[in-house]
Amino acid sequence: MKKDTDKLVKAIVESMQEKKAHQIVSLDLSGIPNTVSNYYVICHADSNVQVNAIADFVERNTKEKLKERVWHKEGHNNAEWILLDYSNVIVHIFQREQRERFNIEGLWADAKIKTYKELS
C-alpha cells in the first residue's frame, strides 16, 4: 500500500513538473491522527489555463501509467483551485493568489514537507 502511494505521488509530481507547475511540495500526513488522506501534493500556476492543463495532465498521466483513477474532483469551472482526490493522495493545484490565501502548508505545518525541483 505505501509503495503504491509513493508511486502515485511520484507520478503526480512528475506530471506537475512536465507542465511547469511552481513550488511543488508534498505533505506527508500519515503520522498525523484523523487526517482525510496520507498525502497532499500542492503546486500553483500562473493562469486558469495552466491550472486546468496541470490537472488534466495529472489525471491522464496517473491513469495511463498507474491505472489510478480520480475518485473525486472539483474546481475545473473557475480553475482557481482544482482538487483531485485519489483517496490516499489529494492533489491541490492553485493559482498563486489562492494558494497564498488558503495556505494549506501552514495549516498542516506538522506534516513532513518535501519540496520538488521545478523543471525549466
NORSUL-V124659 format. One record per helix or strand of 2 or more residues. SS is the DSSP state (alpha for helix, beta for strand). FROM is the first residue (numbers start at 1). LEN is the number of residues. If there is no record, write none. Layout:
SS_FROM_LEN, SS_FROM_LEN
This chain:
alpha_2_17, beta_22_7, beta_39_7, alpha_48_19, beta_72_3, beta_81_5, beta_89_7, alpha_96_7, alpha_104_4, beta_112_4
